[in-house]
């Protein structure tokens, strides 16, 4: 039976849950990235965006909300319907919600390089090799000075410090990383791209979304 990624969002309704903490930290890092970005228009993309509550809530009420053109890509049509509703309620007409496969570079061709790349709820559903490959694609998705905000559960063996190393080997500098006190084994990070973005590979598949076991995490290989 396929995992219900619509019902998964119910975890945000519990203020004590690790998901609620993670969402608040991601929103905080998005707002910080907006605060630190240079003046002028800014593009944002979100991979496997779910209902978009991280991006939409962070933009709503932010002084730079009108500067940001965002594209949220998510496969589940129930989630994209909710995201469109949330964006409309927040008055964010410049947030585009796409129902489709977020692994395809073609989804972002006219939105990159972006000043903000959201990879939250993604790395915890990929093999280690696909995490590293996706970070490699971030050098094509992210503008110079742009920020990638990411998350990963800390299942053993914990891969999160390797995630940092994979970013930093590719010209990203660590801006922020949650510490070991985070609840429920969560980790949130933000990395800023200091390099020059490479041309976006046409019609490439960046990763295969594998899902995860709540106790053991995603498959590590395969």
C-alpha positions, -999 to +999 in steps of 0.1 A: +000+000+000+014+034-010+022+059+017-004+086+021+015+119+017-016+139+021-024+124+055+012+128+065+006+166+069-016+159+098+015+157+119+017+195+117-014+197+138+004+185+169+024+214+184+047+189+202+057+168+172+091+168+155+074+178+123+060+209+138+094+219+151+110+211+117+085+233+099+091+262+122+129+259+117+125+257+079+103+288+078+129+306+100+157+297+075+136+308+045+129+341+062+166+345+070+175+338+034+150+364+022+164+389+047+200+383+035+193+382-003+202+413-024+175+437-034+154+430-064+134+401-078+142+367-064+132+332-077+124+303-054+118+267-062+106+239-039+112+202-047+086+177-035+068+207-020+039+189-003+013+215+007+038+243+005+033+254+041+070+261+046+073+285+017+038+300+018+038+307+055+073+322+053+064+345+025+031+356+040+037+389+058+074+390+049+085+425+037+100+409+005+070+388-004+064+408-036+100+403-047+096+365-048+084+344-077+081+308-065+074+275-081+063+246-059+065+211-075+046+182-059+032+149-073+001+144-051-028+164-066-045+166-032-014+184-018-011+208-047-048+216-044-042+225-007-011+245-016-029+266-042-056+273-017-031+283+010-013+306-015-045+322-026-056+328+010-023+344+017-026+367-013+005+352-030-005+352-066+032+349-076+034+314-061+029+288-088+020+253-078+028+225-103+014+190-100+042+169-114+074+149-109+098+171-089+128+150-099+128+163-135+150+192-142+125+203-169+102+214-141+126+243-132+140+253-166+127+288-166+131+294-129+169+288-124+193+298-112+171+305-082+180+325-051+162+300-029+160+262-033+139+242-008+147+205-005+127+197+026+111+163+032+132+151+003+165+137+014+148+114+039+132+096+010+163+090-011+193+067-011+226+082-001+238+082-037+207+101-048+211+127-020+246+133-033+234+134-069+207+159-060+232+181-042+252+181-074+222+193-093+218+221-068+249+237-084+227+241-115+195+251-096+210+276-073+222+311-081+255+325-068+248+336-033+215+317-033+205+294-004+194+258-002+173+249+028+172+212+034+161+186+060+170+150+068+160+126+096+189+113+117+183+076+113+214+055+121+239+056+106+233+094+106+241+108+072+235+145+080+272+155+084+279+138+051+251+158+036+270+189+048+302+177+033+286+169+000+273+205-002+306+220+009+326+199-016+305+216-043+310+252-034+284+257-008+291+273+026+273+262+057+250+290+069+232+271+097+227+236+110+204+225+138+221+209+167+217+175+185+189+189+207+164+188+178+134+166+186+126+133+171+159+130+153+153+159+130+180+179+112+175+212+093+203+229+074+210+259+051+239+262+027+248+292+005+262+287-030+295+305-035+302+291-070+290+299-105+259+279-115+264+253-142+239+251-171+208+231-162+210+196-176+181+192-200+154+165-193+175+149-165+162+129-136+178+141-104+166+114-080+142+085-074+118+091-045+119+059-025+099+067+007+111+056+041+104+033+070+095+055+100+120+035+123+148+029+099+146+056+072+150+052+035+169+025+017+206+035+018+216+019-014+199+005-046 
